[in-house]
Amino acid sequence: MRAWARELGFSELGVAGVDLSSAEPGLMRWLAAGFHGSMDYMAAHGLKRARPAELVPGTVSVITARMDYLPRDTPPDWQAAELARLRRPGEAIVSVYARGRDYHKVLRARLQKLQDRIAAAIGPFGHRVFTDSAPVLEAELAARSGQGWRGKHTLVLSREGGSMFFLGEIYVDLALPGTEPVSHHCGACTACIDVCPTRAIVAPYRLDARRCISYLTIEHDGAIDAALRPLIGNRIYGCDDCQLICPWNKYARVSNLPDFDAREGLADADLVTLFAWSEEEFLRRTEGGPIRRIGHVRWLRNIAVALGNALAALPAGDARREPLRAALQARAGHPHALVREHVQWALGQ
């Protein structure tokens, strides 16, 4: 199975059992604290997320898969290069994972091919494929199957591959031998907690999504809290800070798939250019990618915040300020109130 998985672009395969009862109290405490924000589906599914056999009756084992996503042309000093971009206020930063093809499509198709290979070898069996698409405790299953350990930022970390990878699962009705979990290797390091711009990692292994820039720019569909807007900087879709600073990501692996190569205009674009995209252009340029899911209105909301932060960062009299103001003023009369609100805030910076 591992050999077939590697042929399909996966870096590692594991097997976990379905008894996740020990994870249930932590999940319920997290939900009770409201840390899921407006992601109501998290609460709606409740404990089903921690009970694979309830989600898919008949499930006996879970095959977990890991797929690296750093683009093929990623330089050795990619962490430092990405951190440096945060200091260029007019530049637009899209999270590394979102610059290429939608990972849901890539992993789902390849997990299905893996299932087909297994079925061809042993005969038909009950299964269901998941990639961040249902109430599944992905990180918990990955950790239990030896894909890595839960870092203090709550992501899964691997000694061989850092954290720059996607996770996917195949729920199966086969009794497969489990793979052993690995020990934790974060030690006393708190780099991810210290670097978080919004202090969303409220304690080791505990994330308040309501403060997380990835949540605010992707999952949240309303106005962004005015107190958090200045902390977002020039990040317009997602945030990689806790991964960029992590020492283990010096071992992050480059993908061997072209799917995750950055699309033109998403790795080195400026805010003014992206803010000028019409809805038609936005849909065309994001077709088949993860960014499309937020829609044009939230895209403009996010960029308006970044433009405001760029205005605040540049000194008075700097020639780079005028194009930013002009771009914002061109959208000041946008038909959607959400865009208008964030444009007016940005102009006030």
Secondary structure per residue as TSV (DSSP state, phi and psi in degrees):
chain	resnum	aa	ss	phi	psi
A	1	M	-	360.0	-39.9
A	2	R	H	-64.3	-38.8
A	3	A	H	-64.9	-42.6
A	4	W	H	-64.3	-40.7
A	5	A	H	-61.6	-42.4
A	6	R	H	-66.3	-35.8
A	7	E	H	-61.6	-27.9
A	8	L	T	-92.2	2.8
A	9	G	T	100.1	1.9
A	10	F	-	-82.9	148.0
A	11	S	S	-95.3	-23.0
A	12	E	E	-159.2	152.5
A	13	L	E	-130.4	146.0
A	14	G	E	-146.3	173.4
A	15	V	E	-136.0	130.4
A	16	A	E	-121.0	155.9
A	17	G	-	-80.3	-177.2
A	18	V	S	-108.1	0.1
A	19	D	-	-86.9	97.2
A	20	L	-	-109.6	23.5
A	21	S	G	-57.7	-32.5
A	22	S	G	-68.7	-16.5
A	23	A	G	-90.0	-11.4
A	24	E	H	-64.9	-44.3
A	25	P	H	-59.2	-42.1
A	26	G	H	-64.2	-39.9
A	27	L	H	-62.3	-44.7
A	28	M	H	-68.1	-36.7
A	29	R	H	-64.7	-39.7
A	30	W	H	-63.1	-44.3
A	31	L	H	-67.1	-41.9
A	32	A	H	-62.6	-30.2
A	33	A	T	-76.9	-8.5
A	34	G	T	77.2	14.9
A	35	F	T	-67.6	-11.6
A	36	H	T	-82.1	-6.8
A	37	G	T	61.3	-131.2
A	38	S	T	-89.9	10.0
A	39	M	-	-80.6	72.0
A	40	D	H	-60.2	-27.6
A	41	Y	H	-61.7	-25.8
A	42	M	H	-62.8	-44.4
A	43	A	H	-76.6	-34.7
A	44	A	H	-61.9	-37.2
A	45	H	H	-80.5	-20.7
A	46	G	G	50.4	-132.3
A	47	L	G	-76.0	-7.5
A	48	K	G	-58.7	-29.3
A	49	R	G	-60.9	-32.0
A	50	A	G	-100.1	10.3
A	51	R	-	-131.3	81.2
A	52	P	H	-53.9	-36.4
A	53	A	H	-72.6	-17.4
A	54	E	H	-84.4	-36.7
A	55	L	H	-67.2	-45.4
A	56	V	S	-128.7	94.8
A	57	P	T	-53.7	136.2
A	58	G	T	97.8	-8.6
A	59	T	-	-67.1	130.4
A	60	V	-	-116.2	-32.0
A	61	S	E	-140.3	158.9
A	62	V	E	-124.6	120.0
A	63	I	E	-85.4	123.9
A	64	T	E	-107.0	144.3
A	65	A	E	-132.9	146.3
A	66	R	E	-121.6	135.4
A	67	M	E	-133.4	119.2
A	68	D	E	-67.3	147.5
A	69	Y	-	-129.8	3.2
A	70	L	B	-60.5	133.2
A	71	P	-	-56.7	154.8
A	72	R	T	-63.4	-25.2
A	73	D	T	-97.2	18.6
A	74	T	-	-63.4	125.7
A	75	P	-	-76.6	161.0
A	76	P	T	-58.9	-32.4
A	77	D	T	-97.1	33.8
A	78	W	H	-59.9	-34.6
A	79	Q	H	-63.2	-47.3
A	80	A	H	-65.3	-38.2
A	81	A	H	-64.4	-41.2
A	82	E	H	-69.4	-40.7
A	83	L	H	-63.6	-34.5
A	84	A	H	-64.9	-31.1
A	85	R	H	-65.7	-25.8
A	86	L	T	-65.5	-20.4
A	87	R	T	-93.1	4.9
A	88	R	-	-111.1	91.9
A	89	P	T	-60.5	-26.8
A	90	G	T	-82.7	-6.1
A	91	E	B	-88.3	143.6
A	92	A	-	-97.8	127.6
A	93	I	E	-109.5	117.5
A	94	V	E	-104.8	134.3
A	95	S	-	-52.0	141.2
A	96	V	G	-53.3	-42.3
A	97	Y	G	-64.4	-23.4
A	98	A	G	-96.4	5.6
A	99	R	S	-84.1	-15.0
A	100	G	S	-111.5	-143.6
A	101	R	S	-76.4	154.0
A	102	D	-	-60.3	118.7
A	103	Y	H	-64.0	-27.4
A	104	H	H	-56.5	-45.5
A	105	K	H	-67.4	-43.3
A	106	V	H	-65.2	-52.9
A	107	L	H	-67.1	-41.6
A	108	R	H	-60.7	-44.5
A	109	A	H	-64.6	-40.0
A	110	R	H	-78.1	-31.2
A	111	L	H	-66.1	-36.9
A	112	Q	H	-65.6	-38.5
A	113	K	H	-64.9	-37.6
A	114	L	H	-63.5	-43.7
A	115	Q	H	-60.0	-40.3
A	116	D	H	-62.4	-39.4
A	117	R	H	-63.8	-42.1
A	118	I	H	-64.7	-44.6
A	119	A	H	-63.4	-36.3
A	120	A	H	-64.4	-28.6
A	121	A	H	-86.0	-36.6
A	122	I	H	-118.5	-7.6
A	123	G	-	101.4	168.1
A	124	P	-	-60.0	145.9
A	125	F	-	-150.9	159.7
A	126	G	-	-72.4	135.0
A	127	H	E	-159.5	162.2
A	128	R	E	-153.3	134.7
A	129	V	E	-97.4	138.5
A	130	F	E	-134.3	143.1
A	131	T	S	-145.6	92.1
A	132	D	S	50.9	39.2
A	133	S	-	-131.3	7.2
A	134	A	S	-159.8	172.5
A	135	P	S	-69.9	83.3
A	136	V	-	-127.9	132.7
A	137	L	-	-83.3	76.5
A	138	E	H	-60.2	-48.8
A	139	A	H	-65.6	-37.6
A	140	E	H	-64.3	-45.5
A	141	L	H	-64.3	-39.9
A	142	A	H	-63.0	-44.2
A	143	A	H	-65.6	-41.4
A	144	R	H	-68.4	-24.1
A	145	S	T	-96.8	8.7
A	146	G	T	85.8	13.3
A	147	Q	S	-70.8	-19.9
A	148	G	-	161.8	-166.5
A	149	W	E	-120.8	160.4
A	150	R	E	-76.4	118.9
A	151	G	-	-74.4	171.7
A	152	K	T	-67.7	-17.2
A	153	H	T	-86.6	1.2
A	154	T	S	84.2	-7.7
A	155	L	S	-80.1	161.6
A	156	V	E	-84.3	133.2
A	157	L	E	-117.5	139.1
A	158	S	B	-121.7	139.7
A	159	R	T	-65.7	-28.0
A	160	E	T	-94.0	-18.4
A	161	G	T	-140.5	14.1
A	162	G	B	60.3	-134.2
A	163	S	T	-131.8	5.1
A	164	M	-	-85.6	66.7
A	165	F	E	-148.6	158.4
A	166	F	E	-96.4	158.5
A	167	L	E	-119.3	146.1
A	168	G	E	-145.3	161.5
A	169	E	E	-139.1	151.3
A	170	I	E	-123.9	112.6
A	171	Y	E	-79.0	127.2
A	172	V	E	-131.4	156.2
A	173	D	S	-96.7	26.8
A	174	L	S	-105.1	139.7
A	175	A	-	-85.6	90.6
A	176	L	-	-97.8	146.7
A	177	P	-	-66.7	133.4
A	178	G	-	-75.9	155.7
A	179	T	-	-97.3	147.6
A	180	E	-	-75.7	139.2
A	181	P	-	-68.2	162.6
A	182	V	-	-108.0	163.0
A	183	S	-	-78.2	163.1
A	184	H	-	-82.6	145.6
A	185	H	-	-138.0	35.5
A	186	C	-	-88.2	-26.7
A	187	G	T	57.1	-136.9
A	188	A	T	-89.5	0.6
A	189	C	-	-63.3	133.9
A	190	T	-	-128.2	24.9
A	191	A	H	-56.3	-42.2
A	192	C	H	-66.1	-38.2
A	193	I	H	-67.7	-43.7
A	194	D	H	-68.3	-32.8
A	195	V	H	-84.5	-19.1
A	196	C	-	-57.8	119.5
A	197	P	T	-61.9	-33.3
A	198	T	T	-105.9	5.8
A	199	R	-	55.8	44.0
A	200	A	-	-74.9	-25.7
A	201	I	E	-85.3	92.5
A	202	V	E	-76.0	-17.7
A	203	A	E	-164.9	160.8
A	204	P	T	-52.3	128.9
A	205	Y	T	69.8	19.6
A	206	R	E	-138.3	113.4
A	207	L	E	-113.8	128.2
A	208	D	-	-93.7	100.2
A	209	A	G	-58.9	-27.7
A	210	R	G	-62.2	-20.1
A	211	R	G	-105.2	-7.0
A	212	C	-	-76.8	131.7
A	213	I	H	-64.2	-33.0
A	214	S	H	-62.8	-43.5
A	215	Y	I	-63.8	-47.4
A	216	L	I	-62.8	-36.7
A	217	T	I	-93.4	-10.6
A	218	I	I	-122.7	-56.7
A	219	E	I	-81.5	-36.6
A	220	H	-	-75.4	128.0
A	221	D	-	-106.6	3.1
A	222	G	S	-106.8	-158.4
A	223	A	-	-70.5	140.7
A	224	I	-	-81.5	133.6
A	225	D	-	-49.2	126.2
A	226	A	T	-58.9	-30.2
A	227	A	T	-70.9	-24.1
A	228	L	T	-92.3	-20.2
A	229	R	H	-55.9	-45.7
A	230	P	H	-63.4	-23.0
A	231	L	H	-81.0	-13.8
A	232	I	H	-75.6	-24.3
A	233	G	T	61.6	-131.3
A	234	N	T	-106.6	23.6
A	235	R	E	-84.8	116.7
A	236	I	E	-107.8	-12.5
A	237	Y	E	-155.6	101.9
A	238	G	-	81.6	179.6
A	239	C	-	-154.5	134.3
A	240	D	-	-113.2	6.1
A	241	D	H	-52.6	-45.9
A	242	C	H	-67.6	-20.6
A	243	Q	H	-89.7	-34.7
A	244	L	H	-64.7	-32.6
A	245	I	S	-87.8	-14.0
A	246	C	-	-70.4	124.6
A	247	P	G	-59.5	-28.9
A	248	W	G	-70.0	-18.3
A	249	N	G	-77.9	0.5
A	250	K	G	-68.5	-14.4
A	251	Y	G	-100.5	2.9
A	252	A	-	-58.4	139.4
A	253	R	-	-101.2	147.5
A	254	V	B	-79.9	138.7
A	255	S	-	-69.2	151.1
A	256	N	S	-100.2	10.1
A	257	L	-	-104.9	140.7
A	258	P	G	-72.4	-16.2
A	259	D	G	-55.8	-33.5
A	260	F	G	-97.1	6.4
A	261	D	S	-64.4	142.7
A	262	A	-	-67.7	134.7
A	263	R	-	-72.9	152.8
A	264	E	T	-58.2	130.3
A	265	G	T	91.4	-3.7
A	266	L	T	-107.4	-12.8
A	267	A	S	-102.8	-20.2
A	268	D	S	-144.7	31.1
A	269	A	-	-86.8	158.6
A	270	D	B	-100.5	157.4
A	271	L	H	-60.2	-41.9
A	272	V	H	-61.4	-42.5
A	273	T	H	-62.7	-46.5
A	274	L	H	-70.2	-32.2
A	275	F	H	-68.3	-21.9
A	276	A	T	-84.0	-9.7
A	277	W	-	-59.9	129.1
A	278	S	-	-73.2	168.6
A	279	E	H	-61.6	-38.4
A	280	E	H	-61.5	-44.3
A	281	E	H	-68.3	-39.0
A	282	F	H	-58.3	-47.4
A	283	L	H	-65.4	-38.0
A	284	R	H	-68.3	-44.8
A	285	R	H	-75.4	-21.7
A	286	T	T	-104.5	6.2
A	287	E	T	-58.6	130.0
A	288	G	T	79.5	2.7
A	289	G	S	-113.3	165.9
A	290	P	G	-71.7	-23.7
A	291	I	G	-66.0	-30.2
A	292	R	G	-56.5	-28.4
A	293	R	G	-63.8	-22.4
A	294	I	G	-83.6	-16.9
A	295	G	H	80.2	165.5
A	296	H	H	-68.5	-36.7
A	297	V	H	-63.2	-48.0
A	298	R	H	-68.8	-31.6
A	299	W	H	-57.8	-47.6
A	300	L	H	-67.6	-38.8
A	301	R	H	-55.8	-49.0
A	302	N	H	-63.0	-43.2
A	303	I	H	-71.1	-34.1
A	304	A	H	-59.5	-42.9
A	305	V	H	-60.9	-44.9
A	306	A	H	-64.5	-37.8
A	307	L	H	-64.5	-40.6
A	308	G	H	-62.6	-40.9
A	309	N	H	-67.1	-34.3
A	310	A	H	-66.7	-40.7
A	311	L	H	-61.2	-40.4
A	312	A	H	-68.6	-29.6
A	313	A	H	-81.5	-27.5
A	314	L	S	-87.7	137.4
A	315	P	-	-69.4	154.1
A	316	A	T	-56.5	138.5
A	317	G	T	88.9	-9.1
A	318	D	-	-68.5	128.2
A	319	A	T	-62.7	-20.4
A	320	R	T	-75.4	-11.5
A	321	R	H	-72.3	-38.7
A	322	E	H	-62.0	-45.0
A	323	P	H	-60.4	-32.2
A	324	L	H	-67.5	-45.7
A	325	R	H	-63.7	-42.0
A	326	A	H	-63.1	-40.2
A	327	A	H	-63.1	-43.2
A	328	L	H	-66.2	-43.4
A	329	Q	H	-63.2	-30.6
A	330	A	H	-67.2	-21.2
A	331	R	T	-106.9	5.0
A	332	A	T	-61.7	-26.3
A	333	G	T	-103.1	23.6
A	334	H	-	-56.0	140.8
A	335	P	S	-63.8	-19.7
A	336	H	S	-96.1	128.6
A	337	A	H	-61.4	-33.2
A	338	L	H	-62.3	-41.2
A	339	V	H	-68.5	-46.3
A	340	R	H	-57.8	-43.3
A	341	E	H	-59.6	-46.2
A	342	H	H	-75.5	-28.8
A	343	V	H	-65.7	-45.6
A	344	Q	H	-63.1	-41.2
A	345	W	H	-59.7	-45.1
A	346	A	H	-62.6	-42.7
A	347	L	H	-62.2	-29.5
A	348	G	T	-73.0	-8.0
A	349	Q	-	-86.0	360.0
